[in-house]
Amino acid sequence: MLAAIEAGGTKFVLAVGPSPDAITARHTIPTRDPRATLAEAAAWFATQGPLTALGIGSFGPVELDRASPKWGFITTTPKPGWGDTDVARHLSVALGGLPVGFDTDVNAAALAEHAARGGEGGSLAYLTIGTGIGGGLVLDGRPVHGIAHPEVGHIYPRRHPEDATFAGTCPHHGDCLEGLAAGPAVMARWGASLSELPADHAAHAIIADYIAQACHTLFASVAVEEVVIGGGVAQTPGLVEKIAARARALDAGYLPGGARHRVIAPRLGTDSGITGAMLLAWAAAAEA
């Protein structure tokens, strides 16, 4: 039996099952302080019978270098109280020394979406547009880490001509992609979520433009075949289609991938993250 956690800034989704495509039980808890949240997660898993491995897809930034003494930590997150928090090793010990697979929540989601499309080679990116913006990459079937992990939400897009004066909400960068297009940035400008604004409101075109710029950057820089758009903001009706159309316009027929570059909604709906965490558990069990 595998165990999995999709660790988000507002909630932890917990699941168990015999394989990544067979979740038999799940439970959601609020993200409170680390001690209370991790204890509640461990207590639920303890009721689920013998477990083989645990997979964690976590909000970040996180430490992914296995050689680091802080592997499995959430590091410099702006989430109050969660900076420098040991997540992976703490839960491994609490669950009797289980092997743990650990990655970002968006890399986990990217792995799940890659598996859902067939899982044989190929490349895609997963962008989540919600309280923040994160991006996970799978190239040739493997998640991309580099020296750390991708931080696609903190690239700087060109400013939309109807949005030239907004300072942005990112506490680090101001008007980076996250500071311009995440949920709090929408609320700060227009006083409502994107889905609450009228369909003809200028906000829809502005946000679609910023996310489309990120998609074009991914198509042009790492040649992914697909960008999968998830997260709460992305569930706004018609937004993914607007992003796709704007990304095609930005390309202007140049990129050699042509129509193979696609912007799509998640194949797994809202289950991409937890399914990816199950895949991390599956891999950890195989390596143990």
C-alpha positions in Angstrom: 0.0 0.0 0.0 1.4 3.3 -1.1 0.9 6.6 0.7 0.9 10.1 -0.9 0.7 13.7 0.1 -0.1 16.7 -2.1 1.2 19.4 0.3 -0.3 22.8 -0.5 -0.3 26.1 1.1 -3.9 25.9 2.2 -4.5 22.1 2.4 -2.8 18.7 2.5 -4.4 16.0 0.4 -3.6 12.6 1.7 -4.2 9.3 -0.1 -3.4 5.6 0.0 -3.7 2.9 -2.6 -2.0 -0.2 -4.1 -0.8 1.7 -7.2 -0.8 5.3 -8.6 -3.9 4.6 -10.6 -5.8 3.0 -7.8 -6.3 5.3 -4.9 -8.5 3.6 -2.3 -8.8 6.2 0.4 -8.1 9.9 0.7 -8.4 12.6 3.3 -7.9 16.4 3.3 -6.6 18.5 6.2 -6.0 22.2 6.5 -2.4 23.5 6.3 -1.8 24.9 9.8 1.6 25.2 11.5 4.1 22.4 10.6 4.0 20.5 13.9 0.2 20.2 13.9 -0.2 19.5 10.2 2.5 16.8 10.0 1.2 15.2 13.1 -2.3 15.0 11.8 -1.1 13.6 8.5 1.0 10.9 10.2 -2.0 10.0 12.5 -4.3 9.5 9.5 -1.7 7.3 7.7 -1.3 5.2 10.8 -5.0 4.2 10.5 -4.5 2.9 6.9 -2.7 -0.3 7.6 0.9 -1.3 6.7 2.4 1.1 4.2 5.2 0.4 1.7 6.4 4.0 0.8 5.4 7.6 0.9 5.4 10.2 -1.9 5.3 13.9 -1.2 4.7 16.6 -3.8 5.2 19.9 -1.8 4.8 23.6 -2.1 8.1 25.3 -2.1 10.8 26.2 -2.5 12.2 22.8 -1.4 15.6 21.1 -1.2 15.9 18.3 -3.7 19.6 17.5 -3.5 19.8 14.0 -1.9 23.4 14.9 -0.8 22.2 17.9 1.2 21.5 17.5 5.0 18.3 19.5 4.3 17.0 17.2 1.6 13.2 17.0 2.0 13.0 20.4 3.6 10.7 23.3 2.7 13.2 26.1 2.6 12.6 29.8 2.0 8.9 29.8 1.5 6.9 33.0 2.4 4.3 30.7 4.0 4.4 31.9 7.7 6.0 29.3 10.0 7.0 26.9 7.3 10.5 28.1 6.4 13.2 25.6 7.0 10.8 22.8 7.8 11.8 19.1 7.6 8.9 17.4 5.9 10.3 14.2 4.2 12.5 12.8 7.0 10.1 13.9 9.7 7.2 11.9 8.2 9.5 9.0 7.3 10.4 8.6 11.0 6.9 9.1 12.1 5.7 6.3 9.9 8.3 3.8 11.0 11.1 4.6 8.5 9.2 4.5 5.3 11.2 5.2 2.1 10.1 8.6 0.8 9.9 10.1 -2.7 10.0 13.9 -2.6 9.6 16.6 -5.2 7.7 19.9 -5.8 4.0 19.7 -6.2 4.2 20.9 -9.8 6.9 18.4 -10.7 4.7 15.7 -9.2 1.7 17.0 -11.3 3.9 17.1 -14.4 4.9 13.4 -13.8 1.2 12.4 -13.5 0.2 14.3 -16.6 3.1 12.7 -18.5 2.0 9.3 -17.4 -1.6 10.0 -18.4 -0.6 10.8 -21.9 1.2 7.4 -22.3 4.4 8.0 -20.4 6.9 7.0 -23.1 9.5 9.8 -23.5 8.2 13.1 -24.7 8.1 16.4 -22.8 5.6 18.7 -21.1 5.3 21.4 -18.5 2.7 21.8 -15.8 1.8 25.3 -14.8 -0.4 25.9 -11.7 -2.1 29.3 -11.5 -3.6 29.8 -8.1 -2.5 31.6 -4.9 1.0 31.4 -6.5 2.3 30.3 -9.9 4.6 27.3 -10.1 5.9 25.2 -13.0 7.1 21.6 -13.3 9.0 20.2 -16.2 9.3 16.6 -17.6 11.8 16.2 -20.4 12.4 12.8 -22.0 10.3 11.3 -19.3 12.2 12.7 -16.4 11.5 15.6 -14.0 13.9 18.5 -14.4 15.7 19.6 -11.2 19.0 21.3 -12.2 20.7 22.9 -9.2 17.3 23.2 -7.5 13.9 23.1 -9.3 12.2 25.4 -11.9 10.6 28.6 -10.7 8.6 29.5 -13.7 6.4 31.8 -11.7 9.2 34.2 -11.2 10.1 35.0 -14.8 9.4 38.6 -15.9 6.8 38.9 -18.7 6.3 41.9 -20.9 3.8 44.3 -19.4 0.4 44.3 -21.0 -0.4 47.8 -22.4 -3.6 48.0 -20.3 -1.7 46.9 -17.2 1.3 49.2 -17.2 1.1 50.7 -13.8 0.2 47.8 -11.4 3.3 47.2 -9.2 2.7 43.5 -8.7 2.2 41.5 -5.5 5.2 39.2 -5.3 7.1 40.1 -2.1 10.4 39.3 -3.8 10.1 40.5 -7.4 7.0 42.7 -7.6 5.8 42.3 -11.2 7.1 38.9 -12.0 4.6 36.4 -13.5 3.3 35.4 -10.1 3.1 39.0 -9.0 1.0 39.9 -12.1 -1.2 36.8 -12.8 -1.7 34.8 -9.6 -4.9 34.9 -7.7 -3.8 37.6 -5.2 -2.7 39.8 -8.0 -6.1 39.6 -9.7 -7.8 40.4 -6.4 -5.5 43.3 -5.7 -6.3 44.9 -9.1 -10.0 44.2 -9.6 -11.4 43.3 -6.1 -12.6 39.9 -7.2 -11.4 36.5 -8.5 -11.1 36.1 -12.2 -14.0 33.7 -12.3 -16.2 36.3 -10.6 -15.5 39.0 -13.1 -17.7 39.4 -16.2 -16.7 37.4 -19.2 -16.0 40.6 -21.2 -13.8 42.1 -18.4 -10.3 43.2 -19.5 -8.8 41.1 -16.8 -9.4 37.9 -18.8 -7.3 39.0 -21.7 -4.6 40.5 -19.5 -4.1 37.4 -17.4 -4.3 35.1 -20.5 -1.6 37.2 -22.1 0.8 36.8 -19.2 0.3 33.1 -18.9 0.6 32.7 -22.7 4.0 34.5 -22.5 5.1 31.9 -20.0 3.9 29.1 -22.3 5.7 30.6 -25.3 8.9 30.9 -23.2 8.6 27.2 -22.3 8.0 26.2 -26.0 10.9 28.3 -27.2 13.5 27.6 -24.5 13.0 23.9 -23.6 10.8 22.8 -26.6 8.1 21.1 -24.5 5.3 19.6 -26.6 2.6 20.6 -24.1 1.9 23.1 -21.4 -0.8 21.8 -19.0 -2.5 24.6 -17.1 -3.9 23.7 -13.7 -4.8 25.5 -10.5 -7.8 27.5 -9.2 -7.4 30.5 -11.5 -7.0 28.2 -14.5 -10.5 26.8 -13.8 -12.0 30.1 -14.9 -14.3 29.2 -17.9 -12.6 29.8 -21.2 -9.2 30.9 -19.8 -7.2 27.9 -21.0 -8.6 28.5 -24.5 -7.7 32.2 -24.4 -4.2 31.3 -23.2 -3.8 28.8 -26.1 -4.9 31.3 -28.7 -2.7 34.0 -27.4 0.3 31.6 -27.3 -0.2 30.7 -30.9 -0.3 34.4 -31.8 2.9 35.1 -29.9 4.6 32.3 -31.8 3.7 33.9 -35.1 4.3 30.6 -36.9 8.0 30.6 -36.1 8.7 27.6 -33.7 9.6 24.4 -35.6 7.3 22.3 -33.3 4.3 24.1 -34.9 1.0 22.6 -34.0 2.7 20.0 -31.8 3.1 22.7 -29.2 -0.2 22.7 -27.3 -1.7 24.4 -24.3 -4.3 22.1 -22.6 -6.2 21.6 -19.4 -5.1 18.7 -17.1 -6.1 15.3 -18.3 -6.5 14.2 -14.7 -8.5 17.3 -13.7 -7.8 18.2 -10.0 -6.1 14.8 -9.4 -2.8 15.6 -11.1 -0.9 16.5 -7.9 -2.0 13.6 -5.7 -1.5 11.1 -8.5 2.0 12.5 -9.0 2.7 12.0 -5.3 1.6 8.4 -5.7 4.0 8.0 -8.5 6.8 9.4 -6.3 5.8 6.8 -3.7 5.9 4.0 -6.3 9.4 5.0 -7.4 10.6 5.2 -3.8 9.2 1.7 -3.1 11.0 0.4 -6.2 14.3 1.9 -5.1 14.1 0.7 -1.5 
